[in-house]
Amino acid sequence: MGDNLSPLLKRLLIDAGCRFVRRGKGDHDIWASPLSGKHFPVDAFIKSRHTANAVLRQAGLPKAF
């Protein structure tokens, strides 16, 4: 089992000005980015660095994992 990347990912999002919007379906939260102007889901348990980087891309941020 890999490490959960969600806490670090959420810290990066917050530091970039992104904000939590609401709870989504299952264990997902909906976040919004002022950089990309988009809403996007963030899973509560992300093991894949590819998935974490995809979330950052949706937020308009560079890869970090």
PDB file with one MODEL, atoms N, CA, C and O in Angstrom:
MODEL        1
ATOM      1  N   MET A   1       0.836  -1.181   0.000  1.00  0.00           N
ATOM      2  CA  MET A   1       0.000   0.000   0.000  1.00  0.00           C
ATOM      3  C   MET A   1       0.880   1.243   0.000  1.00  0.00           C
ATOM      4  O   MET A   1       1.830   1.331   0.778  1.00  0.00           O
ATOM      5  N   GLY A   2       0.575   2.192  -0.856  1.00  0.00           N
ATOM      6  CA  GLY A   2       1.341   3.423  -0.917  1.00  0.00           C
ATOM      7  C   GLY A   2       0.866   4.440   0.101  1.00  0.00           C
ATOM      8  O   GLY A   2      -0.129   4.233   0.796  1.00  0.00           O
ATOM      9  N   ASP A   3       1.580   5.518   0.174  1.00  0.00           N
ATOM     10  CA  ASP A   3       1.216   6.591   1.082  1.00  0.00           C
ATOM     11  C   ASP A   3       0.071   7.402   0.500  1.00  0.00           C
ATOM     12  O   ASP A   3      -0.110   7.481  -0.716  1.00  0.00           O
ATOM     13  N   ASN A   4      -0.697   8.002   1.400  1.00  0.00           N
ATOM     14  CA  ASN A   4      -1.788   8.871   0.988  1.00  0.00           C
ATOM     15  C   ASN A   4      -1.217  10.244   0.638  1.00  0.00           C
ATOM     16  O   ASN A   4      -0.641  10.915   1.494  1.00  0.00           O
ATOM     17  N   LEU A   5      -1.373  10.658  -0.606  1.00  0.00           N
ATOM     18  CA  LEU A   5      -0.862  11.951  -1.063  1.00  0.00           C
ATOM     19  C   LEU A   5      -1.860  13.088  -0.852  1.00  0.00           C
ATOM     20  O   LEU A   5      -1.511  14.252  -1.054  1.00  0.00           O
ATOM     21  N   SER A   6      -3.091  12.777  -0.450  1.00  0.00           N
ATOM     22  CA  SER A   6      -4.132  13.797  -0.328  1.00  0.00           C
ATOM     23  C   SER A   6      -3.795  14.924   0.650  1.00  0.00           C
ATOM     24  O   SER A   6      -4.007  16.087   0.307  1.00  0.00           O
ATOM     25  N   PRO A   7      -3.280  14.640   1.853  1.00  0.00           N
ATOM     26  CA  PRO A   7      -2.986  15.758   2.766  1.00  0.00           C
ATOM     27  C   PRO A   7      -1.972  16.758   2.179  1.00  0.00           C
ATOM     28  O   PRO A   7      -2.160  17.969   2.295  1.00  0.00           O
ATOM     29  N   LEU A   8      -0.914  16.256   1.559  1.00  0.00           N
ATOM     30  CA  LEU A   8       0.077  17.143   0.948  1.00  0.00           C
ATOM     31  C   LEU A   8      -0.525  17.881  -0.244  1.00  0.00           C
ATOM     32  O   LEU A   8      -0.267  19.069  -0.438  1.00  0.00           O
ATOM     33  N   LEU A   9      -1.319  17.182  -1.035  1.00  0.00           N
ATOM     34  CA  LEU A   9      -1.974  17.797  -2.185  1.00  0.00           C
ATOM     35  C   LEU A   9      -2.888  18.934  -1.733  1.00  0.00           C
ATOM     36  O   LEU A   9      -2.862  20.021  -2.308  1.00  0.00           O
ATOM     37  N   LYS A  10      -3.689  18.682  -0.709  1.00  0.00           N
ATOM     38  CA  LYS A  10      -4.601  19.720  -0.207  1.00  0.00           C
ATOM     39  C   LYS A  10      -3.834  20.914   0.337  1.00  0.00           C
ATOM     40  O   LYS A  10      -4.281  22.050   0.183  1.00  0.00           O
ATOM     41  N   ARG A  11      -2.689  20.683   0.971  1.00  0.00           N
ATOM     42  CA  ARG A  11      -1.859  21.788   1.473  1.00  0.00           C
ATOM     43  C   ARG A  11      -1.356  22.624   0.296  1.00  0.00           C
ATOM     44  O   ARG A  11      -1.359  23.852   0.370  1.00  0.00           O
ATOM     45  N   LEU A  12      -0.925  21.976  -0.787  1.00  0.00           N
ATOM     46  CA  LEU A  12      -0.459  22.704  -1.976  1.00  0.00           C
ATOM     47  C   LEU A  12      -1.595  23.531  -2.582  1.00  0.00           C
ATOM     48  O   LEU A  12      -1.386  24.667  -3.007  1.00  0.00           O
ATOM     49  N   LEU A  13      -2.794  22.953  -2.619  1.00  0.00           N
ATOM     50  CA  LEU A  13      -3.951  23.664  -3.170  1.00  0.00           C
ATOM     51  C   LEU A  13      -4.282  24.897  -2.338  1.00  0.00           C
ATOM     52  O   LEU A  13      -4.513  25.976  -2.884  1.00  0.00           O
ATOM     53  N   ILE A  14      -4.305  24.735  -1.016  1.00  0.00           N
ATOM     54  CA  ILE A  14      -4.614  25.853  -0.123  1.00  0.00           C
ATOM     55  C   ILE A  14      -3.563  26.958  -0.264  1.00  0.00           C
ATOM     56  O   ILE A  14      -3.899  28.140  -0.339  1.00  0.00           O
ATOM     57  N   ASP A  15      -2.302  26.563  -0.298  1.00  0.00           N
ATOM     58  CA  ASP A  15      -1.217  27.539  -0.429  1.00  0.00           C
ATOM     59  C   ASP A  15      -1.312  28.317  -1.744  1.00  0.00           C
ATOM     60  O   ASP A  15      -0.848  29.454  -1.823  1.00  0.00           O
ATOM     61  N   ALA A  16      -1.904  27.722  -2.764  1.00  0.00           N
ATOM     62  CA  ALA A  16      -2.047  28.371  -4.068  1.00  0.00           C
ATOM     63  C   ALA A  16      -3.336  29.188  -4.169  1.00  0.00           C
ATOM     64  O   ALA A  16      -3.614  29.790  -5.206  1.00  0.00           O
ATOM     65  N   GLY A  17      -4.123  29.208  -3.086  1.00  0.00           N
ATOM     66  CA  GLY A  17      -5.347  30.007  -3.094  1.00  0.00           C
ATOM     67  C   GLY A  17      -6.597  29.238  -3.465  1.00  0.00           C
ATOM     68  O   GLY A  17      -7.677  29.823  -3.549  1.00  0.00           O
ATOM     69  N   CYS A  18      -6.473  27.933  -3.690  1.00  0.00           N
ATOM     70  CA  CYS A  18      -7.651  27.121  -3.986  1.00  0.00           C
ATOM     71  C   CYS A  18      -8.471  26.963  -2.709  1.00  0.00           C
ATOM     72  O   CYS A  18      -7.950  27.094  -1.602  1.00  0.00           O
ATOM     73  N   ARG A  19      -9.760  26.680  -2.879  1.00  0.00           N
ATOM     74  CA  ARG A  19     -10.614  26.556  -1.704  1.00  0.00           C
ATOM     75  C   ARG A  19     -11.550  25.359  -1.813  1.00  0.00           C
ATOM     76  O   ARG A  19     -11.968  24.958  -2.900  1.00  0.00           O
ATOM     77  N   PHE A  20     -11.861  24.806  -0.643  1.00  0.00           N
ATOM     78  CA  PHE A  20     -12.848  23.738  -0.544  1.00  0.00           C
ATOM     79  C   PHE A  20     -14.217  24.339  -0.823  1.00  0.00           C
ATOM     80  O   PHE A  20     -14.550  25.391  -0.278  1.00  0.00           O
ATOM     81  N   VAL A  21     -15.026  23.682  -1.674  1.00  0.00           N
ATOM     82  CA  VAL A  21     -16.361  24.175  -2.004  1.00  0.00           C
ATOM     83  C   VAL A  21     -17.429  23.380  -1.266  1.00  0.00           C
ATOM     84  O   VAL A  21     -18.269  23.949  -0.570  1.00  0.00           O
ATOM     85  N   ARG A  22     -17.390  22.044  -1.426  1.00  0.00           N
ATOM     86  CA  ARG A  22     -18.413  21.205  -0.793  1.00  0.00           C
ATOM     87  C   ARG A  22     -17.989  19.747  -0.834  1.00  0.00           C
ATOM     88  O   ARG A  22     -17.033  19.382  -1.518  1.00  0.00           O
ATOM     89  N   ARG A  23     -18.710  18.922  -0.094  1.00  0.00           N
ATOM     90  CA  ARG A  23     -18.516  17.479  -0.158  1.00  0.00           C
ATOM     91  C   ARG A  23     -19.095  16.991  -1.481  1.00  0.00           C
ATOM     92  O   ARG A  23     -20.109  17.506  -1.953  1.00  0.00           O
ATOM     93  N   GLY A  24     -18.447  16.000  -2.069  1.00  0.00           N
ATOM     94  CA  GLY A  24     -18.942  15.411  -3.301  1.00  0.00           C
ATOM     95  C   GLY A  24     -19.471  14.018  -3.017  1.00  0.00           C
ATOM     96  O   GLY A  24     -19.763  13.677  -1.870  1.00  0.00           O
ATOM     97  N   LYS A  25     -19.593  13.225  -4.050  1.00  0.00           N
ATOM     98  CA  LYS A  25     -20.065  11.851  -3.882  1.00  0.00           C
ATOM     99  C   LYS A  25     -18.958  10.979  -3.301  1.00  0.00           C
ATOM    100  O   LYS A  25     -17.779  11.173  -3.599  1.00  0.00           O
ATOM    101  N   GLY A  26     -19.342  10.033  -2.484  1.00  0.00           N
ATOM    102  CA  GLY A  26     -18.370   9.113  -1.913  1.00  0.00           C
ATOM    103  C   GLY A  26     -17.379   9.848  -1.038  1.00  0.00           C
ATOM    104  O   GLY A  26     -17.764  10.637  -0.176  1.00  0.00           O
ATOM    105  N   ASP A  27     -16.097   9.585  -1.262  1.00  0.00           N
ATOM    106  CA  ASP A  27     -15.064  10.222  -0.441  1.00  0.00           C
ATOM    107  C   ASP A  27     -14.352  11.343  -1.206  1.00  0.00           C
ATOM    108  O   ASP A  27     -13.162  11.584  -1.004  1.00  0.00           O
ATOM    109  N   HIS A  28     -15.089  12.019  -2.081  1.00  0.00           N
ATOM    110  CA  HIS A  28     -14.527  13.123  -2.844  1.00  0.00           C
ATOM    111  C   HIS A  28     -15.005  14.464  -2.297  1.00  0.00           C
ATOM    112  O   HIS A  28     -16.130  14.585  -1.811  1.00  0.00           O
ATOM    113  N   ASP A  29     -14.144  15.459  -2.382  1.00  0.00           N
ATOM    114  CA  ASP A  29     -14.500  16.835  -2.070  1.00  0.00           C
ATOM    115  C   ASP A  29     -14.388  17.630  -3.361  1.00  0.00           C
ATOM    116  O   ASP A  29     -13.594  17.293  -4.239  1.00  0.00           O
ATOM    117  N   ILE A  30     -15.186  18.685  -3.472  1.00  0.00           N
ATOM    118  CA  ILE A  30     -15.121  19.561  -4.635  1.00  0.00           C
ATOM    119  C   ILE A  30     -14.357  20.817  -4.224  1.00  0.00           C
ATOM    120  O   ILE A  30     -14.682  21.465  -3.229  1.00  0.00           O
ATOM    121  N   TRP A  31     -13.342  21.144  -5.007  1.00  0.00           N
ATOM    122  CA  TRP A  31     -12.504  22.306  -4.761  1.00  0.00           C
ATOM    123  C   TRP A  31     -12.611  23.261  -5.945  1.00  0.00           C
ATOM    124  O   TRP A  31     -13.006  22.859  -7.039  1.00  0.00           O
ATOM    125  N   ALA A  32     -12.256  24.530  -5.723  1.00  0.00           N
ATOM    126  CA  ALA A  32     -12.253  25.535  -6.784  1.00  0.00           C
ATOM    127  C   ALA A  32     -10.887  26.206  -6.831  1.00  0.00           C
ATOM    128  O   ALA A  32     -10.251  26.425  -5.800  1.00  0.00           O
ATOM    129  N   SER A  33     -10.451  26.527  -8.037  1.00  0.00           N
ATOM    130  CA  SER A  33      -9.164  27.184  -8.237  1.00  0.00           C
ATOM    131  C   SER A  33      -9.359  28.570  -8.832  1.00  0.00           C
ATOM    132  O   SER A  33     -10.030  28.717  -9.854  1.00  0.00           O
ATOM    133  N   PRO A  34      -8.775  29.597  -8.198  1.00  0.00           N
ATOM    134  CA  PRO A  34      -8.838  30.938  -8.798  1.00  0.00           C
ATOM    135  C   PRO A  34      -7.911  31.062 -10.012  1.00  0.00           C
ATOM    136  O   PRO A  34      -8.084  31.964 -10.833  1.00  0.00           O
ATOM    137  N   LEU A  35      -6.942  30.174 -10.128  1.00  0.00           N
ATOM    138  CA  LEU A  35      -5.996  30.219 -11.247  1.00  0.00           C
ATOM    139  C   LEU A  35      -6.622  29.711 -12.538  1.00  0.00           C
ATOM    140  O   LEU A  35      -6.504  30.346 -13.586  1.00  0.00           O
ATOM    141  N   SER A  36      -7.292  28.555 -12.456  1.00  0.00           N
ATOM    142  CA  SER A  36      -7.890  27.963 -13.652  1.00  0.00           C
ATOM    143  C   SER A  36      -9.365  28.334 -13.796  1.00  0.00           C
ATOM    144  O   SER A  36      -9.937  28.198 -14.877  1.00  0.00           O
ATOM    145  N   GLY A  37      -9.984  28.803 -12.708  1.00  0.00           N
ATOM    146  CA  GLY A  37     -11.410  29.131 -12.747  1.00  0.00           C
ATOM    147  C   GLY A  37     -12.294  27.901 -12.770  1.00  0.00           C
ATOM    148  O   GLY A  37     -13.479  27.997 -13.087  1.00  0.00           O
ATOM    149  N   LYS A  38     -11.729  26.733 -12.436  1.00  0.00           N
ATOM    150  CA  LYS A  38     -12.470  25.477 -12.512  1.00  0.00           C
ATOM    151  C   LYS A  38     -12.780  24.912 -11.133  1.00  0.00           C
ATOM    152  O   LYS A  38     -12.105  25.210 -10.147  1.00  0.00           O
ATOM    153  N   HIS A  39     -13.824  24.084 -11.096  1.00  0.00           N
ATOM    154  CA  HIS A  39     -14.123  23.246  -9.941  1.00  0.00           C
ATOM    155  C   HIS A  39     -13.633  21.845 -10.296  1.00  0.00           C
ATOM    156  O   HIS A  39     -13.746  21.420 -11.445  1.00  0.00           O
ATOM    157  N   PHE A  40     -13.088  21.125  -9.310  1.00  0.00           N
ATOM    158  CA  PHE A  40     -12.547  19.799  -9.584  1.00  0.00           C
ATOM    159  C   PHE A  40     -12.648  18.933  -8.328  1.00  0.00           C
ATOM    160  O   PHE A  40     -12.624  19.448  -7.211  1.00  0.00           O
ATOM    161  N   PRO A  41     -12.762  17.608  -8.517  1.00  0.00           N
ATOM    162  CA  PRO A  41     -12.844  16.704  -7.361  1.00  0.00           C
ATOM    163  C   PRO A  41     -11.462  16.340  -6.822  1.00  0.00           C
ATOM    164  O   PRO A  41     -10.496  16.213  -7.574  1.00  0.00           O
ATOM    165  N   VAL A  42     -11.394  16.175  -5.503  1.00  0.00           N
ATOM    166  CA  VAL A  42     -10.178  15.708  -4.843  1.00  0.00           C
ATOM    167  C   VAL A  42     -10.575  14.523  -3.969  1.00  0.00           C
ATOM    168  O   VAL A  42     -11.361  14.667  -3.032  1.00  0.00           O
ATOM    169  N   ASP A  43     -10.032  13.363  -4.280  1.00  0.00           N
ATOM    170  CA  ASP A  43     -10.315  12.142  -3.533  1.00  0.00           C
ATOM    171  C   ASP A  43      -9.670  12.234  -2.144  1.00  0.00           C
ATOM    172  O   ASP A  43      -8.622  12.861  -1.985  1.00  0.00           O
ATOM    173  N   ALA A  44     -10.295  11.613  -1.147  1.00  0.00           N
ATOM    174  CA  ALA A  44      -9.775  11.627   0.221  1.00  0.00           C
ATOM    175  C   ALA A  44      -8.528  10.753   0.367  1.00  0.00           C
ATOM    176  O   ALA A  44      -7.738  10.961   1.287  1.00  0.00           O
ATOM    177  N   PHE A  45      -8.342   9.782  -0.524  1.00  0.00           N
ATOM    178  CA  PHE A  45      -7.177   8.909  -0.438  1.00  0.00           C
ATOM    179  C   PHE A  45      -6.587   8.716  -1.828  1.00  0.00           C
ATOM    180  O   PHE A  45      -7.090   7.918  -2.619  1.00  0.00           O
ATOM    181  N   ILE A  46      -5.515   9.451  -2.122  1.00  0.00           N
ATOM    182  CA  ILE A  46      -4.853   9.365  -3.426  1.00  0.00           C
ATOM    183  C   ILE A  46      -3.504   8.687  -3.232  1.00  0.00           C
ATOM    184  O   ILE A  46      -2.653   9.180  -2.491  1.00  0.00           O
ATOM    185  N   LYS A  47      -3.313   7.547  -3.907  1.00  0.00           N
ATOM    186  CA  LYS A  47      -2.043   6.822  -3.813  1.00  0.00           C
ATOM    187  C   LYS A  47      -1.146   7.087  -5.018  1.00  0.00           C
ATOM    188  O   LYS A  47       0.076   6.976  -4.919  1.00  0.00           O
ATOM    189  N   SER A  48      -1.739   7.431  -6.138  1.00  0.00           N
ATOM    190  CA  SER A  48      -1.002   7.593  -7.386  1.00  0.00           C
ATOM    191  C   SER A  48      -0.500   9.026  -7.565  1.00  0.00           C
ATOM    192  O   SER A  48      -1.267   9.983  -7.458  1.00  0.00           O
ATOM    193  N   ARG A  49       0.799   9.156  -7.840  1.00  0.00           N
ATOM    194  CA  ARG A  49       1.345  10.492  -8.093  1.00  0.00           C
ATOM    195  C   ARG A  49       0.769  11.061  -9.392  1.00  0.00           C
ATOM    196  O   ARG A  49       0.676  12.278  -9.551  1.00  0.00           O
ATOM    197  N   HIS A  50       0.387  10.188 -10.309  1.00  0.00           N
ATOM    198  CA  HIS A  50      -0.208  10.644 -11.569  1.00  0.00           C
ATOM    199  C   HIS A  50      -1.564  11.305 -11.309  1.00  0.00           C
ATOM    200  O   HIS A  50      -1.884  12.337 -11.899  1.00  0.00           O
ATOM    201  N   THR A  51      -2.345  10.706 -10.432  1.00  0.00           N
ATOM    202  CA  THR A  51      -3.648  11.274 -10.080  1.00  0.00           C
ATOM    203  C   THR A  51      -3.462  12.606  -9.359  1.00  0.00           C
ATOM    204  O   THR A  51      -4.169  13.573  -9.641  1.00  0.00           O
ATOM    205  N   ALA A  52      -2.511  12.654  -8.430  1.00  0.00           N
ATOM    206  CA  ALA A  52      -2.249  13.893  -7.692  1.00  0.00           C
ATOM    207  C   ALA A  52      -1.807  15.004  -8.646  1.00  0.00           C
ATOM    208  O   ALA A  52      -2.256  16.143  -8.514  1.00  0.00           O
ATOM    209  N   ASN A  53      -0.938  14.688  -9.598  1.00  0.00           N
ATOM    210  CA  ASN A  53      -0.492  15.684 -10.572  1.00  0.00           C
ATOM    211  C   ASN A  53      -1.634  16.113 -11.494  1.00  0.00           C
ATOM    212  O   ASN A  53      -1.673  17.264 -11.929  1.00  0.00           O
ATOM    213  N   ALA A  54      -2.559  15.209 -11.796  1.00  0.00           N
ATOM    214  CA  ALA A  54      -3.711  15.556 -12.632  1.00  0.00           C
ATOM    215  C   ALA A  54      -4.607  16.566 -11.915  1.00  0.00           C
ATOM    216  O   ALA A  54      -5.153  17.472 -12.545  1.00  0.00           O
ATOM    217  N   VAL A  55      -4.756  16.410 -10.606  1.00  0.00           N
ATOM    218  CA  VAL A  55      -5.537  17.374  -9.822  1.00  0.00           C
ATOM    219  C   VAL A  55      -4.847  18.736  -9.863  1.00  0.00           C
ATOM    220  O   VAL A  55      -5.504  19.761 -10.048  1.00  0.00           O
ATOM    221  N   LEU A  56      -3.535  18.748  -9.692  1.00  0.00           N
ATOM    222  CA  LEU A  56      -2.796  20.011  -9.754  1.00  0.00           C
ATOM    223  C   LEU A  56      -2.958  20.672 -11.122  1.00  0.00           C
ATOM    224  O   LEU A  56      -3.096  21.892 -11.212  1.00  0.00           O
ATOM    225  N   ARG A  57      -2.939  19.876 -12.174  1.00  0.00           N
ATOM    226  CA  ARG A  57      -3.106  20.416 -13.528  1.00  0.00           C
ATOM    227  C   ARG A  57      -4.478  21.076 -13.668  1.00  0.00           C
ATOM    228  O   ARG A  57      -4.593  22.150 -14.260  1.00  0.00           O
ATOM    229  N   GLN A  58      -5.526  20.432 -13.122  1.00  0.00           N
ATOM    230  CA  GLN A  58      -6.868  21.004 -13.175  1.00  0.00           C
ATOM    231  C   GLN A  58      -6.935  22.328 -12.412  1.00  0.00           C
ATOM    232  O   GLN A  58      -7.710  23.220 -12.757  1.00  0.00           O
ATOM    233  N   ALA A  59      -6.118  22.435 -11.379  1.00  0.00           N
ATOM    234  CA  ALA A  59      -6.083  23.658 -10.569  1.00  0.00           C
ATOM    235  C   ALA A  59      -5.203  24.741 -11.200  1.00  0.00           C
ATOM    236  O   ALA A  59      -5.144  25.861 -10.692  1.00  0.00           O
ATOM    237  N   GLY A  60      -4.525  24.418 -12.294  1.00  0.00           N
ATOM    238  CA  GLY A  60      -3.658  25.378 -12.961  1.00  0.00           C
ATOM    239  C   GLY A  60      -2.284  25.481 -12.325  1.00  0.00           C
ATOM    240  O   GLY A  60      -1.605  26.499 -12.462  1.00  0.00           O
ATOM    241  N   LEU A  61      -1.871  24.421 -11.626  1.00  0.00           N
ATOM    242  CA  LEU A  61      -0.581  24.404 -10.930  1.00  0.00           C
ATOM    243  C   LEU A  61       0.384  23.427 -11.595  1.00  0.00           C
ATOM    244  O   LEU A  61      -0.052  22.508 -12.289  1.00  0.00           O
ATOM    245  N   PRO A  62       1.676  23.609 -11.397  1.00  0.00           N
ATOM    246  CA  PRO A  62       2.660  22.676 -11.966  1.00  0.00           C
ATOM    247  C   PRO A  62       2.713  21.353 -11.198  1.00  0.00           C
ATOM    248  O   PRO A  62       2.265  21.265 -10.055  1.00  0.00           O
ATOM    249  N   LYS A  63       3.263  20.339 -11.843  1.00  0.00           N
ATOM    250  CA  LYS A  63       3.432  19.036 -11.189  1.00  0.00           C
ATOM    251  C   LYS A  63       4.266  19.185  -9.931  1.00  0.00           C
ATOM    252  O   LYS A  63       5.174  20.014  -9.870  1.00  0.00           O
ATOM    253  N   ALA A  64       3.946  18.365  -8.910  1.00  0.00           N
ATOM    254  CA  ALA A  64       4.711  18.402  -7.660  1.00  0.00           C
ATOM    255  C   ALA A  64       5.038  17.007  -7.151  1.00  0.00           C
ATOM    256  O   ALA A  64       5.754  16.858  -6.161  1.00  0.00           O
ATOM    257  N   PHE A  65       4.516  15.981  -7.824  1.00  0.00           N
ATOM    258  CA  PHE A  65       4.718  14.601  -7.347  1.00  0.00           C
ATOM    259  C   PHE A  65       5.452  13.769  -8.381  1.00  0.00           C
ATOM    260  O   PHE A  65       5.708  12.587  -8.154  1.00  0.00           O
TER     261      PHE A  65
ENDMDL
END
